[in-house]
Amino acid sequence: MATPSRHTAHTTPRGPAAARRMLRREIPSTAAVLADAQDFAAMRRYRTFPFDDHTAYLQQMETLLRSLTAQGIHTTVALFDPVAYETFCTDSDLDPDRPDSRSRYTAELACTGATLPYTGESLARLLPVLVDEAERQATWDRATALLARTGACAECGEDLARAAFARASRAVTSLLDTLGDGTHHLVCSVPASGAPLLAVLHADSRDGGRLELSEADTLVFCTVLAAGIALRSPGGIVSRTAGTAGAAGMTGTVGTGGTAETAGRDAVRGWLLRDAWLHPLSAAEVFTAYCTDAATGEPVPPEPGVDHHPGLALPDPPPTDGHDHSHH
């Protein structure tokens, strides 16, 4: 009698039910979550939506996610947007008050939306990160859509979006080089139709070493700045550099570029986007920019432990090959 090989003995399912369980572990899942109470309330208007309490809904969703993970099923989590869902159903000629329509929308999110893998953490920890990821993708989508409309240069035929992105990348590199060592938090704001485009970049460099950046954040940041360049928008960048811990009573340290700083206090600087390049703001302009809500334009109180400094002068931009697009 032939003896089954070790490979056969360990991989052959014992019966149809076992085979289905093994196959289920190889089929990934996506869960679309209603993250906030307002979105949850919007879905309650549908008769087939089976939940009436947001807290209980999130608890049941978390239990389901953990159950799938325990079964070895790879699961990703997305945000369920009721407004986008309604648009999806209209465009796809679907009845929004059907569970299978919600399933099809979730499947669409798995392909095109912002998702994060679920690894067993609580939704209270995962959802804020997912919201940030969704906002970052939405910003990138808006910025790339604006760039796509710029077309080609009428004089030389060069793709204006590509030229703007290259110039934005050089500007960000110059800015980070000028800021030097330290932990820097940068915010780029560019006026656009509707809400302004906002992008955030965290950079860390110590002792002249390798600069640590998120590749995804850098891409979005440069794309938003490129949109401002291509559209000749009066955008800008504000940086906040973490204060260095100094000895007790030490107050007169000198920062990058010879600007007097106070040990232990964060230094805020700013630059205005003009003529396709970043130009330093005065300390008063930095204060105004930093203490104004970019989304609403309303003033906000200054933070404690922060000093407002003039922006540092950046090297002149490198000459462009061929036609200069900065005045388009």
Salt bridges, closest charged atoms under 4 A:
GLU62 OE2 - ARG66 NH1 3.09
GLU86 OE1 - ARG45 NH2 3.13
ASP100 OD1 - ARG98 NE 3.02
GLU133 OE1 - ARG136 NH2 2.16
GLU155 OE1 - HIS323 ND1 3.42
GLU158 OE1 - HIS325 NE2 3.42
ASP204 OD1 - ARG206 NE 3.56
ASP217 OD1 - ARG136 NH1 2.41
GLU261 OE2 - ARG269 NH2 2.59
ASP266 OD2 - ARG240 NE 2.79
GLU303 OE1 - ARG240 NH1 2.80
ASP307 OD1 - ARG265 NE 2.91
